[in-house]
Amino acid sequence: MPQTKMDTLNAPKLEQDYTDLPKSYFSHVQPEPMENAKLVSVNHTLMAQIDCDLNDEQLLDLLSGYLQQVSCDPLAQKYVGHQFGVYNPDLGDGRGLLLGQWRDNSGQAWDFHLKGAGRTPYSRRGDGRAVLRSTIREYLASEALNGLGVPSTRGLGIATSDEPVQREIVEPRATLIRVSHTHIRFGHFQFAASKGAAHMETLLNFVVQKHYPEHQQDSLEDKAWVVLHQACIKTAKLLAKWQTVGFNHGVMNTDNMSIIGETFDFGPFAFFDDFKIDFICNHSDYEGRYAYNQQAQIALWNCKVLATCFDGLLTEEQAQQAMEDFVQTYNRAYLEDMIAKLGLETVQNGDKELIGDLLVLMDEFQVDYSLFFRRLAKWQTDKESELFELIHPEQLPVGFSQWFDKFSVRVEQEGVDLSVWRERILKANPSIVLRNYIAQQIIEKAERGDYVMLNEWLIALQSPFEEHPNLADFQQPPRPYQKGMKLSCSS
């Protein structure tokens, strides 16, 4: 990519508010440029939503790390965290740089973060690069979650080059611009707590000014309560969404938890194929710490760690109240989200047991998670065999027969026409899901220079509840060898 001197008067500019924090929170670092970079994909939908008018050449300038056409002040953030439950004080942005903030037409600031930018002071012997494989996974997964209504960071675009990067094998280098409302993690508050009261005060003021400006005049103690309580509430709602859509995160370390409850830092992840209550998507998670059925408990554990950062500002009673509100919020949100998947609107006595019994049966008979709920709209129609064949190819098991009897009564209690109920099902359950085997097919094509499938899925995942007949082959149960793919932390 040719280097040209930036016209500073006319060049697009990213702000950098993170430098308002003490210097110990960051290091100024320039990206290690990616030679012969080329655009792989641009998220035009996101570009339009945030009023980003960068052209392809300017976007590639950012993605390649040359920074010749867009003015910015890149930096690597410093934080700490618990990794698989073990405290690590040596964390920070090891392969990414916060380029700055883009402001949309309403004045909302959006962080632009270049992933795969090269080495930083926090790389810990790593090369700071990213590869096309992992970049595509994050790009599509974040868009999939957003399309499903799950709060998530997103990807603005991907670039790649022929520069080789060694992982398990040699792979092509790639970069991604991650877009989010903030890059402040639980781990930032752990770092602030380790540095003392003055650092905590500065970080609290920074977060409150950005995300809770109506509380800027509050006392420091009240600001601590707002930040902790909102983090607990938003994280609880996020986890309810993850569980409902069948999303497995894989690495829920405290440094991977957003302070405002967005899905953050994709490594190993998976959307369900067959439902398995204790599914582990990370092949390095030997003890199942981040298994599907542990995700809500781990999120609560992370919130408890966050609460300890505010010792001296909050009482034990306040911290306990925040945890209780997490539990109550999660339980309520999960139940409401799950009954919506069943085409129901009002929570009634017995709904919790109805959902629990269903999940036990789905786990026992290894039923495809997303297809079951989508095809539930075919129940009591001439196509209901397409639903039942997901459960058993020959005869519906007794347990499921009894469950459908109970469910029939529950649907009648809604007092709506079945056509209305079926429409609810289709609006609450996607026709397409980013299964790992699909992502792998997209990656393999992209590594050969074919980006058609990648961009087709990027667009489709933005409207997952539509029928998408062009993707009909991917709306069938995957073959046995395609199921349950586990990923590594480099994925």
C-alpha positions as CSV (number, residue, x, y, z in Angstrom):
1,M,0.0,0.0,0.0
2,P,1.6,3.3,-1.0
3,Q,2.5,5.7,1.8
4,T,1.4,9.3,1.2
5,K,1.8,12.2,3.5
6,M,-1.5,12.9,5.3
7,D,-3.3,16.2,4.6
8,T,-4.0,16.9,8.3
9,L,-6.5,19.7,7.4
10,N,-8.7,17.5,5.4
11,A,-8.0,14.0,6.7
12,P,-10.7,12.1,8.6
13,K,-9.9,12.0,12.3
14,L,-10.5,9.7,15.2
15,E,-10.7,11.3,18.6
16,Q,-8.8,9.6,21.5
17,D,-10.5,10.1,24.9
18,Y,-8.7,7.3,26.6
19,T,-5.7,9.5,27.1
20,D,-7.8,11.3,29.8
21,L,-6.8,8.4,32.0
22,P,-3.4,8.2,33.8
23,K,-0.5,7.1,31.6
24,S,-0.2,3.8,33.4
25,Y,-3.5,2.7,31.7
26,F,-2.0,2.7,28.2
27,S,1.1,2.8,26.0
28,H,1.3,4.7,22.8
29,V,2.1,2.2,20.1
30,Q,2.1,2.4,16.3
31,P,0.8,-0.7,14.4
32,E,3.2,-3.0,12.6
33,P,1.9,-2.4,9.0
34,M,0.5,-5.3,7.0
35,E,2.3,-5.4,3.6
36,N,0.2,-5.8,0.4
37,A,-3.0,-5.5,2.3
38,K,-6.3,-6.0,0.6
39,L,-9.9,-5.6,1.7
40,V,-11.7,-8.9,2.4
41,S,-15.1,-7.5,3.5
42,V,-16.7,-4.2,4.6
43,N,-19.7,-4.1,6.9
44,H,-21.6,-1.5,5.0
45,T,-24.7,-1.9,7.2
46,L,-22.6,-0.9,10.3
47,M,-20.9,1.8,8.4
48,A,-24.3,3.4,7.6
49,Q,-25.6,2.9,11.2
50,I,-22.7,4.9,12.7
51,D,-22.5,7.4,9.8
52,C,-19.0,6.3,8.9
53,D,-18.2,7.9,5.5
54,L,-14.6,6.5,5.2
55,N,-14.0,5.2,1.7
56,D,-12.5,1.8,0.9
57,E,-9.0,3.3,0.6
58,Q,-9.2,5.1,4.0
59,L,-10.6,2.0,5.6
60,L,-7.8,-0.1,4.2
61,D,-5.4,2.5,5.5
62,L,-6.7,1.8,9.0
63,L,-6.9,-1.9,8.6
64,S,-3.4,-2.2,7.2
65,G,-1.9,-0.1,10.0
66,Y,-0.3,2.4,7.8
67,L,-2.4,5.3,9.1
68,Q,-1.4,7.6,6.3
69,Q,-4.9,8.8,5.4
70,V,-6.9,8.8,8.7
71,S,-5.6,10.8,11.7
72,C,-5.5,8.9,14.9
73,D,-3.5,8.3,18.1
74,P,-3.3,4.5,18.6
75,L,-2.6,3.0,22.0
76,A,-2.6,-0.3,23.7
77,Q,-4.6,-0.5,26.9
78,K,-3.4,-1.9,30.2
79,Y,-5.6,-4.0,32.4
80,V,-5.5,-7.1,34.6
81,G,-7.9,-10.0,35.1
82,H,-8.7,-13.5,36.2
83,Q,-8.0,-16.1,33.5
84,F,-9.7,-19.4,34.2
85,G,-10.1,-18.2,37.8
86,V,-6.4,-17.3,38.3
87,Y,-5.4,-13.7,38.7
88,N,-2.9,-12.4,36.1
89,P,-1.4,-8.9,36.6
90,D,0.4,-8.9,33.2
91,L,-2.5,-8.5,30.9
92,G,-3.2,-5.7,28.3
93,D,-3.8,-5.3,24.6
94,G,-1.3,-7.8,23.3
95,R,-2.4,-7.8,19.6
96,G,-4.7,-4.9,19.3
97,L,-4.7,-1.1,19.4
98,L,-7.4,1.4,20.3
99,L,-7.3,3.7,17.3
100,G,-9.8,6.2,18.8
101,Q,-13.4,7.2,18.6
102,W,-15.6,7.9,15.6
103,R,-18.6,10.2,16.2
104,D,-21.8,9.6,14.4
105,N,-24.2,12.4,13.4
106,S,-25.9,12.3,16.8
107,G,-22.6,12.8,18.6
108,Q,-22.4,9.2,19.9
109,A,-18.8,8.0,20.1
110,W,-17.8,4.6,18.8
111,D,-14.5,3.0,19.6
112,F,-12.4,1.7,16.7
113,H,-10.0,-1.0,17.8
114,L,-7.5,-2.6,15.3
115,K,-7.1,-6.3,16.1
116,G,-4.0,-8.0,14.8
117,A,-2.0,-4.7,14.8
118,G,1.3,-6.3,16.0
119,R,3.3,-6.4,19.1
120,T,2.7,-4.2,22.1
121,P,4.3,-4.0,25.6
122,Y,1.6,-6.5,26.7
123,S,2.1,-9.1,24.0
124,R,3.9,-11.5,26.4
125,R,6.1,-13.2,23.8
126,G,3.3,-13.2,21.2
127,D,3.6,-11.8,17.8
128,G,0.6,-9.5,18.1
129,R,-0.8,-10.7,14.8
130,A,-4.2,-12.1,13.9
131,V,-5.0,-14.7,11.2
132,L,-7.8,-14.7,8.7
133,R,-9.4,-17.7,10.4
134,S,-9.9,-16.1,13.8
135,T,-10.7,-12.7,12.2
136,I,-13.6,-14.1,10.2
137,R,-15.0,-16.0,13.2
138,E,-15.2,-12.8,15.2
139,Y,-16.5,-10.8,12.3
140,L,-19.4,-13.1,11.7
141,A,-20.1,-14.1,15.3
142,S,-20.5,-10.6,16.4
143,E,-22.8,-9.8,13.5
144,A,-24.8,-13.0,14.2
145,L,-25.3,-12.0,17.8
146,N,-26.3,-8.4,16.9
147,G,-28.8,-9.8,14.4
148,L,-30.3,-11.9,17.1
149,G,-30.7,-8.9,19.4
150,V,-27.8,-9.8,21.7
151,P,-25.6,-6.8,22.7
152,S,-22.2,-7.3,21.1
153,T,-19.1,-5.5,19.7
154,R,-19.1,-5.6,15.9
155,G,-16.7,-5.6,13.0
156,L,-16.3,-2.8,10.6
157,G,-14.2,-4.7,8.1
158,I,-11.5,-7.2,7.4
159,A,-8.2,-7.0,5.5
160,T,-5.7,-9.7,4.8
161,S,-2.3,-10.1,3.1
162,D,0.1,-12.8,2.0
163,E,2.2,-12.2,5.2
164,P,2.6,-15.6,6.9
165,V,1.7,-16.0,10.5
166,Q,2.6,-19.2,12.5
167,R,-0.1,-20.7,14.6
168,E,-0.7,-24.5,14.7
169,I,0.1,-24.1,11.0
170,V,1.2,-21.2,8.8
171,E,-1.7,-19.0,8.0
172,P,-2.3,-15.6,6.3
173,R,-2.3,-12.5,8.4
174,A,-5.5,-10.5,8.8
175,T,-6.8,-7.6,10.7
176,L,-10.2,-6.5,11.9
177,I,-11.6,-3.2,13.2
178,R,-13.7,-3.9,16.2
179,V,-16.4,-1.3,16.9
180,S,-18.0,-0.9,20.4
181,H,-19.4,1.7,22.8
182,T,-16.5,1.1,25.1
183,H,-13.3,-1.0,25.6
184,I,-13.4,-0.7,29.4
185,R,-13.4,-4.2,30.9
186,F,-13.9,-5.6,34.4
187,G,-10.2,-6.0,34.3
188,H,-9.7,-2.2,34.1
189,F,-11.3,-1.8,37.4
190,Q,-9.2,-4.6,38.9
191,F,-6.2,-2.7,37.6
192,A,-7.5,0.6,39.1
193,A,-8.1,-1.1,42.5
194,S,-4.5,-2.3,42.5
195,K,-3.2,1.2,41.8
196,G,-5.1,3.0,44.6
197,A,-7.9,5.4,45.4
198,A,-6.9,8.1,43.0
199,H,-6.8,5.8,40.0
200,M,-10.2,4.4,40.9
201,E,-11.7,7.8,41.2
202,T,-10.3,8.8,37.7
203,L,-11.6,5.6,36.1
204,L,-15.1,5.9,37.7
205,N,-15.4,9.5,36.6
206,F,-14.3,8.5,33.1
207,V,-16.9,5.7,32.8
208,V,-19.7,7.7,34.3
209,Q,-19.0,10.6,32.0
210,K,-19.1,8.3,28.9
211,H,-22.0,6.0,29.9
212,Y,-24.0,7.5,32.7
213,P,-23.6,11.3,32.3
214,E,-26.7,12.0,34.3
215,H,-24.7,10.9,37.4
216,Q,-21.7,13.1,36.9
217,Q,-22.5,15.3,39.9
218,D,-23.0,12.3,42.2
219,S,-20.7,11.4,45.0
220,L,-17.9,9.0,44.2
221,E,-19.6,6.4,46.3
222,D,-22.8,6.8,44.3
223,K,-20.8,6.6,41.1
224,A,-19.3,3.3,42.2
225,W,-22.8,2.0,42.9
226,V,-24.1,3.0,39.5
227,V,-21.2,1.4,37.7
228,L,-21.3,-1.9,39.6
229,H,-25.1,-2.2,39.7
230,Q,-25.4,-1.4,36.0
231,A,-22.6,-3.8,35.1
232,C,-24.4,-6.6,37.1
233,I,-27.8,-5.8,35.5
234,K,-26.5,-5.6,32.0
235,T,-24.3,-8.6,32.3
236,A,-27.3,-10.6,33.7
237,K,-29.4,-9.6,30.7
238,L,-26.6,-10.5,28.3
239,L,-26.1,-13.9,29.8
240,A,-29.9,-14.6,29.6
241,K,-29.6,-13.8,25.9
242,W,-26.6,-16.0,25.4
243,Q,-28.3,-18.9,27.0
244,T,-31.5,-18.4,25.1
245,V,-30.0,-18.2,21.6
246,G,-27.7,-21.1,22.5
247,F,-24.4,-19.2,22.4
248,N,-21.3,-20.6,24.1
249,H,-18.6,-18.0,24.8
250,G,-15.6,-20.2,25.8
251,V,-13.3,-17.7,27.6
252,M,-15.3,-15.7,30.2
253,N,-12.3,-14.3,31.9
254,T,-12.8,-11.0,33.8
255,D,-10.6,-9.2,31.3
256,N,-13.1,-10.4,28.6
257,M,-16.1,-8.9,30.3
258,S,-17.4,-5.5,29.1
259,I,-18.3,-3.0,31.8
260,I,-21.5,-2.2,29.9
261,G,-22.6,-5.8,29.1
262,E,-21.6,-6.3,25.5
263,T,-20.3,-9.6,24.2
264,F,-16.6,-9.0,24.1
265,D,-13.4,-10.8,22.9
266,F,-14.4,-13.7,20.8
267,G,-12.0,-16.7,21.0
268,P,-13.5,-20.2,21.1
269,F,-17.2,-19.9,20.7
270,A,-20.1,-22.0,19.4
271,F,-23.8,-21.8,18.6
272,F,-25.4,-25.1,19.5
273,D,-25.9,-27.9,17.1
274,D,-27.5,-30.6,19.2
275,F,-28.5,-29.3,22.6
276,K,-26.0,-30.4,25.3
277,I,-26.5,-28.8,28.7
278,D,-22.8,-29.2,29.7
279,F,-21.3,-28.5,26.3
280,I,-17.7,-27.1,26.3
281,C,-16.7,-25.2,23.1
282,N,-13.1,-24.5,24.1
283,H,-10.9,-27.6,23.8
284,S,-8.5,-26.0,26.3
285,D,-11.2,-25.8,29.0
286,Y,-10.3,-29.1,30.5
287,E,-12.4,-28.7,33.7
288,G,-15.5,-27.2,31.9
289,R,-15.3,-23.9,33.7
290,Y,-17.0,-22.1,30.8
291,A,-19.4,-24.9,29.9
292,Y,-22.8,-23.8,28.7
293,N,-24.5,-24.6,32.0
294,Q,-21.8,-22.7,33.9
295,Q,-22.0,-19.4,32.0
296,A,-24.5,-17.6,34.2
297,Q,-22.6,-18.7,37.4
298,I,-19.3,-17.6,36.0
299,A,-20.8,-14.2,35.0
300,L,-22.0,-13.8,38.6
301,W,-18.5,-14.9,39.9
302,N,-17.0,-12.2,37.7
303,C,-19.4,-9.6,39.0
304,K,-18.4,-10.5,42.6
305,V,-14.7,-10.0,41.6
306,L,-15.8,-6.6,40.1
307,A,-17.5,-5.7,43.4
308,T,-14.3,-6.3,45.4
309,C,-12.7,-3.5,43.4
310,F,-15.0,-1.0,45.2
311,D,-14.0,-1.9,48.7
312,G,-14.0,1.3,50.7
313,L,-16.6,2.9,48.4
314,L,-19.4,0.5,48.8
315,T,-20.6,-1.5,51.8
316,E,-20.9,-5.2,51.9
317,E,-24.6,-4.8,51.9
318,Q,-24.5,-2.9,48.6
319,A,-22.3,-5.4,47.0
320,Q,-24.6,-8.2,48.1
321,Q,-27.6,-6.3,46.8
322,A,-25.9,-6.0,43.4
323,M,-25.4,-9.7,43.3
324,E,-29.0,-10.4,44.3
325,D,-30.2,-8.1,41.6
326,F,-28.0,-10.0,39.1
327,V,-29.7,-13.2,40.0
328,Q,-33.2,-11.8,39.9
329,T,-32.6,-10.0,36.6
330,Y,-31.1,-13.1,35.0
331,N,-33.8,-15.4,36.1
332,R,-36.6,-13.1,35.0
333,A,-34.9,-12.2,31.6
334,Y,-34.1,-15.9,30.9
335,L,-37.7,-17.0,31.6
336,E,-39.1,-14.2,29.5
337,D,-36.7,-14.8,26.6
338,M,-37.4,-18.6,26.6
339,I,-41.2,-18.3,26.7
340,A,-40.9,-16.0,23.7
341,K,-39.1,-18.8,21.9
342,L,-42.1,-21.0,22.6
343,G,-44.4,-18.4,21.1
344,L,-45.8,-17.3,24.4
345,E,-46.0,-13.7,25.8
346,T,-47.1,-13.8,29.5
347,V,-45.2,-15.7,32.1
348,Q,-47.5,-18.1,34.0
349,N,-47.1,-20.5,36.8
350,G,-45.5,-23.7,35.5
351,D,-43.6,-22.1,32.7
352,K,-40.2,-22.6,34.4
353,E,-40.9,-26.3,34.8
354,L,-42.2,-26.5,31.2
355,I,-38.9,-25.1,29.9
356,G,-36.8,-27.1,32.2
357,D,-38.5,-30.4,31.2
358,L,-38.1,-29.5,27.6
359,L,-34.3,-28.9,27.9
360,V,-33.8,-32.1,29.8
361,L,-35.5,-34.0,27.0
362,M,-33.6,-32.1,24.3
363,D,-30.3,-33.0,26.1
364,E,-31.3,-36.7,26.5
365,F,-32.3,-37.1,22.8
366,Q,-29.6,-34.8,21.4
367,V,-32.1,-32.5,19.6
368,D,-30.9,-29.8,17.3
369,Y,-31.4,-26.6,19.4
370,S,-32.2,-23.9,16.8
371,L,-34.1,-26.1,14.4
372,F,-36.4,-27.5,17.1
373,F,-37.6,-24.0,18.1
374,R,-37.9,-22.8,14.5
375,R,-39.8,-25.9,13.4
376,L,-42.1,-25.7,16.4
377,A,-44.2,-23.5,14.1
378,K,-44.9,-26.6,12.1
379,W,-46.5,-28.4,15.1
380,Q,-50.1,-29.4,14.5
381,T,-49.8,-28.8,10.7
382,D,-49.3,-31.2,7.9
383,K,-45.6,-30.6,8.1
384,E,-45.1,-31.4,11.8
385,S,-43.1,-34.5,10.8
386,E,-40.3,-32.1,10.0
387,L,-40.3,-31.2,13.7
388,F,-40.6,-34.7,15.1
389,E,-37.9,-36.1,12.9
390,L,-35.5,-33.9,14.8
391,I,-36.4,-35.8,18.0
392,H,-36.6,-39.4,16.7
393,P,-36.8,-40.6,13.1
394,E,-39.4,-43.2,13.8
395,Q,-41.6,-42.7,16.8
396,L,-41.9,-39.7,19.3
397,P,-40.6,-40.8,22.7
398,V,-43.0,-41.0,25.5
399,G,-41.4,-38.1,27.4
400,F,-41.8,-35.8,24.4
401,S,-45.4,-36.9,23.9
402,Q,-46.2,-36.0,27.4
403,W,-44.4,-32.7,27.1
404,F,-46.4,-31.7,24.0
405,D,-49.6,-32.6,25.8
406,K,-48.7,-30.1,28.5
407,F,-47.5,-27.6,25.9
408,S,-50.8,-27.8,24.1
409,V,-52.7,-26.8,27.2
410,R,-50.2,-23.9,27.8
411,V,-50.7,-22.6,24.2
412,E,-54.5,-22.7,24.7
413,Q,-54.0,-20.5,27.8
414,E,-52.5,-17.8,25.6
415,G,-55.9,-17.3,24.0
416,V,-54.6,-16.5,20.5
417,D,-55.2,-18.1,17.2
418,L,-52.6,-20.7,16.2
419,S,-51.6,-18.6,13.2
420,V,-50.7,-15.7,15.6
421,W,-48.8,-18.2,17.8
422,R,-46.8,-19.5,14.7
423,E,-45.9,-16.0,13.6
424,R,-44.5,-15.4,17.1
425,I,-42.4,-18.5,16.8
426,L,-40.9,-17.4,13.5
427,K,-40.1,-13.9,14.9
428,A,-38.4,-15.3,17.9
429,N,-36.3,-18.1,16.4
430,P,-33.8,-17.7,13.5
431,S,-33.9,-19.6,10.3
432,I,-30.1,-19.5,10.1
433,V,-27.4,-19.9,12.7
434,L,-23.7,-19.5,12.4
435,R,-22.8,-23.0,13.3
436,N,-19.0,-23.7,13.5
437,Y,-19.0,-26.0,10.5
438,I,-20.5,-23.2,8.4
439,A,-17.9,-20.7,9.6
440,Q,-15.2,-23.3,8.7
441,Q,-16.5,-23.6,5.2
442,I,-16.5,-19.8,4.9
443,I,-12.9,-19.6,6.2
444,E,-11.6,-22.3,3.8
445,K,-13.1,-20.5,0.9
446,A,-11.7,-17.1,2.1
447,E,-8.2,-18.6,2.5
448,R,-8.4,-19.5,-1.2
449,G,-9.3,-15.9,-2.0
450,D,-13.0,-16.5,-2.5
451,Y,-15.0,-14.1,-0.3
452,V,-18.5,-14.6,-1.8
453,M,-19.8,-16.9,0.9
454,L,-18.3,-14.7,3.6
455,N,-20.1,-11.6,2.4
456,E,-23.3,-13.5,1.7
457,W,-23.4,-14.7,5.3
458,L,-22.5,-11.3,6.7
459,I,-25.6,-9.9,5.1
460,A,-27.9,-12.9,5.9
461,L,-26.9,-12.8,9.6
462,Q,-28.2,-9.3,9.8
463,S,-31.7,-10.6,9.3
464,P,-31.7,-14.1,10.7
465,F,-35.4,-14.4,11.2
466,E,-36.2,-14.1,7.5
467,E,-36.5,-17.4,5.5
468,H,-33.3,-17.1,3.4
469,P,-34.3,-19.8,0.9
470,N,-30.9,-19.4,-0.8
471,L,-29.3,-20.9,2.3
472,A,-31.7,-23.8,2.5
473,D,-28.9,-26.4,2.5
474,F,-27.7,-24.9,5.8
475,Q,-31.2,-25.0,7.4
476,Q,-31.0,-28.8,7.8
477,P,-29.5,-30.8,10.7
478,P,-25.8,-31.0,10.2
479,R,-24.2,-34.3,9.5
480,P,-22.6,-36.1,12.5
481,Y,-19.0,-35.2,11.6
482,Q,-20.0,-31.5,11.3
483,K,-21.4,-31.3,14.9
484,G,-19.9,-30.1,18.1
485,M,-16.7,-28.6,16.7
486,K,-14.5,-27.3,19.5
487,L,-12.0,-24.5,19.0
488,S,-8.8,-23.3,20.5
489,C,-8.0,-19.9,22.0
490,S,-6.4,-18.9,18.7
491,S,-9.6,-19.6,16.8
